[in-house]
Amino acid sequence: MTEVANVVRTAYDKVAELYAAMYERALGQMPFDRAMLGAFAELAADTGPVADLGCGPGRLTGHLHAVGLDVFGVDLSPEMIRLARIAHPEIRFEQGSMASLDLADGALGALVAWYSIIHTPPEQLPTILDEFARVLRPNGLALLAFPVTDASVEAFDHKVATAYRWSPESLAELLDRHGLRTTMRMVREPNELERGRQACLLVEKGA
């Protein structure tokens, strides 16, 4: 595990209870995010197992399970995994790293990385995108959410750990270089909990 991953894991262990309480009902106030997740769930239905990577306390994993996906969660933080298992005992949760998933090649029909790439330094992100492409089946889907910048990529103080904003165009170009073609994107204005515009990209692995 990299030094960055260790820092992120330790930081989220410390704030896990607060984080879970703060965001427990947040999705209910985010209609555009729910719409993207709904479109993803419809497209990913019957494609195979779905992984929620960087699942935290399992709020999105639970939402996707409720709409019918065969979903499980993975997170670096053992404390987040503990909370996720308590909140959603019917769902499988595992501690692990997005950079080295304990999954066979082509094991997934789809994956979600909902604000979970944001702590990865830009020079390390290609390793994670290669891993996404490895574990997805041909034509498999990935949904990524992240904060937006007008620059190509920009570091910012996330309070928990250093994080990075991306322009949708720059991230889409990087994804494409790793065999993940953007099929849909959304950029929205921030709500009261956010400090800037937010984006989602839906991508498909080539056949």
Secondary structure, 3 states (H helix, E strand, C coil): CCHHHHHHHHHHHHHHHHHHHHHCCHHHHCHHHHHHHHHHHHHHCCCCCEEEECCCCCHHHHHHHHCCCCEEEEECCHHHHHHHHHHCCCCCEEECECCECCCCCCCEEEEEEECCCCCCCCCCHHHHHHHHHHHEEEEEEEEEEEEECCCCEEEEECCCCEEEEECHHHHHHHHHHCCEEEEEEEEECCCCCCCCCEEEEEEEECC
